[in-house]
């Protein structure tokens, strides 16, 4: 991962049209610096109030409002977070300027005179991006946006035209004419582009929970679905066949799945499936489950990271769910936003190495035998890792609560709003076939056109 790149972009500041969703059109040329100030506060995740939130009420039940249809609300039982939790929870972002003097390799990932394209989505988190050759799908906490960069055309999908909930955690291509949308409280939505309609699959169809965080389609057509209450396996992707649905939980796997909150999925080099959960890492291969957590080396110890932790609110103080998790994981003596067992981001690189982003425990590298942890002290922008992405060139990008980094053998190359990011709170990333990078954050998206250095 030593390829060097420069980024060419142009700043487009977009008016907030159709509520706060529009991707849009105002342009300025020439060499420019970052013009959009990062928000003073940023909603870190559309998850239960646990994640560093200091202003939200305890998340004990879903709430019916403009973000959720009555049908979706009826599916949600006690213990679920509010569907608009991301708009309630806020944390003060760290100041990136203090990092440059202390990190071992503070050079930015791109030269200082680069240009970026910015797209605003209003007071929303961009939790998922799926970049195709001509179309970019942007999953936000206010719906899905289909955007065509060449024409600047866009279309918003939300509860007014087919979704059961506006919060979107996952968007991906399934078949030639179908898109998969995982929603926050509205189940699994399949958009048929030919018919211009959504088919919704929810708890009555076999879905373990209406909160869908990730979806993985296997080479043989099987579909794994990560939910708040376990992982579904749909044999052959036959969503309309009740006999094809399976639900895997802590109980059904005898602890092989360490926690029922499954946050991420990825396919391993040898056909195995990896699961990111709130209780650790899990692997499923040939019918066998195996799990790892902090006791096995995942995530840095609290003593190593406590002085670098930018979130001082104890999640357990505002969420009974996280209070229970804290006891189960032996973290009663920790009173800040730290849980090395909780995996927020997961990716398996082309070499088969598993990369794990934790909630306050830094970045973990797992080779199948042991973990190697990276923290702020190694040059990571923050110990709260929200996004992991391997681009077409094999470069590993790490999105955190305090900016983004590119992993290199000699350290981390850092990128913040000073270098062109829309915000330092990075949730998602995707790469177009031409290697253009799309980076989703709180409030908007940054596009980076990557050109090899001569």
ChimeraX attribute file (.defattr): number of C-alpha atoms within 10 A of each C-alpha:
attribute: neighborCount
match mode: 1-to-1
recipient: residues
	/A:1	11
	/A:2	11
	/A:3	10
	/A:4	13
	/A:5	15
	/A:6	19
	/A:7	23
	/A:8	19
	/A:9	21
	/A:10	22
	/A:11	24
	/A:12	21
	/A:13	18
	/A:14	19
	/A:15	17
	/A:16	15
	/A:17	13
	/A:18	8
	/A:19	10
	/A:20	15
	/A:21	26
	/A:22	21
	/A:23	28
	/A:24	21
	/A:25	14
	/A:26	10
	/A:27	12
	/A:28	12
	/A:29	10
	/A:30	9
	/A:31	13
	/A:32	16
	/A:33	17
	/A:34	18
	/A:35	14
	/A:36	17
	/A:37	11
	/A:38	19
	/A:39	16
	/A:40	12
	/A:41	14
	/A:42	25
	/A:43	26
	/A:44	29
	/A:45	26
	/A:46	25
	/A:47	20
	/A:48	26
	/A:49	31
	/A:50	25
	/A:51	30
	/A:52	26
	/A:53	27
	/A:54	20
	/A:55	13
	/A:56	18
	/A:57	14
	/A:58	19
	/A:59	23
	/A:60	18
	/A:61	15
	/A:62	22
	/A:63	19
	/A:64	17
	/A:65	13
	/A:66	15
	/A:67	24
	/A:68	25
	/A:69	19
	/A:70	15
	/A:71	12
	/A:72	20
	/A:73	20
	/A:74	12
	/A:75	17
	/A:76	21
	/A:77	13
	/A:78	9
	/A:79	15
	/A:80	20
	/A:81	26
	/A:82	27
	/A:83	30
	/A:84	25
	/A:85	25
	/A:86	26
	/A:87	19
	/A:88	15
	/A:89	24
	/A:90	21
	/A:91	20
	/A:92	17
	/A:93	21
	/A:94	20
	/A:95	13
	/A:96	17
	/A:97	9
	/A:98	9
	/A:99	18
	/A:100	15
	/A:101	9
	/A:102	12
	/A:103	19
	/A:104	17
	/A:105	17
	/A:106	19
	/A:107	15
	/A:108	18
	/A:109	20
	/A:110	19
	/A:111	14
	/A:112	15
	/A:113	13
	/A:114	19
	/A:115	25
	/A:116	23
	/A:117	21
	/A:118	29
	/A:119	24
	/A:120	25
	/A:121	29
	/A:122	20
	/A:123	21
	/A:124	24
	/A:125	31
	/A:126	31
	/A:127	28
	/A:128	29
	/A:129	26
	/A:130	21
	/A:131	22
	/A:132	16
	/A:133	12
	/A:134	12
	/A:135	16
	/A:136	20
	/A:137	23
	/A:138	30
	/A:139	31
	/A:140	32
	/A:141	29
	/A:142	27
	/A:143	24
	/A:144	27
	/A:145	21
	/A:146	17
	/A:147	21
	/A:148	17
	/A:149	14
	/A:150	8
	/A:151	8
	/A:152	10
	/A:153	14
	/A:154	17
	/A:155	13
	/A:156	19
	/A:157	17
	/A:158	21
	/A:159	17
	/A:160	15
	/A:161	11
	/A:162	18
	/A:163	29
	/A:164	27
	/A:165	33
	/A:166	27
	/A:167	33
	/A:168	31
	/A:169	30
	/A:170	26
	/A:171	26
	/A:172	23
	/A:173	17
	/A:174	18
	/A:175	9
	/A:176	9
	/A:177	12
	/A:178	18
	/A:179	18
	/A:180	21
	/A:181	30
	/A:182	28
	/A:183	30
	/A:184	32
	/A:185	32
	/A:186	34
	/A:187	27
	/A:188	32
	/A:189	23
	/A:190	23
	/A:191	22
	/A:192	16
	/A:193	12
	/A:194	9
	/A:195	9
	/A:196	11
	/A:197	15
	/A:198	21
	/A:199	14
	/A:200	17
	/A:201	17
	/A:202	21
	/A:203	16
	/A:204	11
	/A:205	13
	/A:206	20
	/A:207	27
	/A:208	26
	/A:209	28
	/A:210	28
	/A:211	31
	/A:212	32
	/A:213	27
	/A:214	27
	/A:215	27
	/A:216	20
	/A:217	20
	/A:218	17
	/A:219	10
	/A:220	9
	/A:221	14
	/A:222	15
	/A:223	20
	/A:224	24
	/A:225	25
	/A:226	29
	/A:227	29
	/A:228	22
	/A:229	20
	/A:230	25
	/A:231	29
	/A:232	23
	/A:233	23
	/A:234	24
	/A:235	18
	/A:236	16
	/A:237	18
	/A:238	14
	/A:239	20
	/A:240	13
	/A:241	13
	/A:242	13
	/A:243	11
	/A:244	16
	/A:245	21
	/A:246	15
	/A:247	19
	/A:248	18
	/A:249	20
	/A:250	16
	/A:251	13
	/A:252	11
	/A:253	16
	/A:254	12
	/A:255	15
	/A:256	20
	/A:257	29
	/A:258	27
	/A:259	26
	/A:260	21
	/A:261	23
	/A:262	31
	/A:263	26
	/A:264	26
	/A:265	26
	/A:266	23
	/A:267	21
	/A:268	20
	/A:269	14
	/A:270	8
	/A:271	13
	/A:272	15
	/A:273	20
	/A:274	23
	/A:275	27
	/A:276	30
	/A:277	28
	/A:278	25
	/A:279	24
	/A:280	26
	/A:281	28
	/A:282	22
	/A:283	21
	/A:284	19
	/A:285	13
	/A:286	8
	/A:287	7
	/A:288	10
	/A:289	17
	/A:290	16
	/A:291	18
	/A:292	20
	/A:293	21
	/A:294	19
	/A:295	12
	/A:296	12
	/A:297	18
	/A:298	28
	/A:299	32
	/A:300	25
	/A:301	18
	/A:302	17
	/A:303	7
	/A:304	13
	/A:305	20
	/A:306	19
	/A:307	9
	/A:308	14
	/A:309	19
	/A:310	22
	/A:311	22
	/A:312	15
	/A:313	19
	/A:314	20
	/A:315	26
	/A:316	24
	/A:317	15
	/A:318	23
	/A:319	22
	/A:320	18
	/A:321	19
	/A:322	21
	/A:323	17
	/A:324	12
	/A:325	20
	/A:326	18
	/A:327	12
	/A:328	11
	/A:329	16
	/A:330	10
	/A:331	15
	/A:332	13
	/A:333	8
	/A:334	14
	/A:335	13
	/A:336	20
	/A:337	23
	/A:338	29
	/A:339	30
	/A:340	31
	/A:341	29
	/A:342	29
	/A:343	32
	/A:344	24
	/A:345	27
	/A:346	27
	/A:347	24
	/A:348	23
	/A:349	19
	/A:350	12
	/A:351	10
	/A:352	15
	/A:353	15
	/A:354	22
	/A:355	23
	/A:356	29
	/A:357	32
	/A:358	30
	/A:359	25
	/A:360	31
	/A:361	33
	/A:362	30
	/A:363	33
	/A:364	25
	/A:365	19
	/A:366	19
	/A:367	14
	/A:368	11
	/A:369	6
	/A:370	13
	/A:371	22
	/A:372	14
	/A:373	20
	/A:374	20
	/A:375	22
	/A:376	22
	/A:377	16
	/A:378	16
	/A:379	21
	/A:380	31
	/A:381	32
	/A:382	31
	/A:383	29
	/A:384	33
	/A:385	32
	/A:386	28
	/A:387	28
	/A:388	27
	/A:389	22
	/A:390	19
	/A:391	18
	/A:392	15
	/A:393	10
	/A:394	14
	/A:395	17
	/A:396	18
	/A:397	20
	/A:398	29
	/A:399	30
	/A:400	29
	/A:401	27
	/A:402	25
	/A:403	28
	/A:404	32
	/A:405	25
	/A:406	21
	/A:407	20
	/A:408	15
	/A:409	7
	/A:410	10
	/A:411	18
	/A:412	24
	/A:413	22
	/A:414	26
	/A:415	24
	/A:416	24
	/A:417	20
	/A:418	20
	/A:419	21
	/A:420	29
	/A:421	28
	/A:422	31
	/A:423	28
	/A:424	27
	/A:425	34
	/A:426	30
	/A:427	28
	/A:428	28
	/A:429	28
	/A:430	24
	/A:431	23
	/A:432	18
	/A:433	13
	/A:434	12
	/A:435	15
	/A:436	20
	/A:437	19
	/A:438	22
	/A:439	27
	/A:440	31
	/A:441	33
	/A:442	30
	/A:443	23
	/A:444	25
	/A:445	26
	/A:446	23
	/A:447	26
	/A:448	24
	/A:449	21
	/A:450	17
	/A:451	14
	/A:452	9
	/A:453	9
	/A:454	6
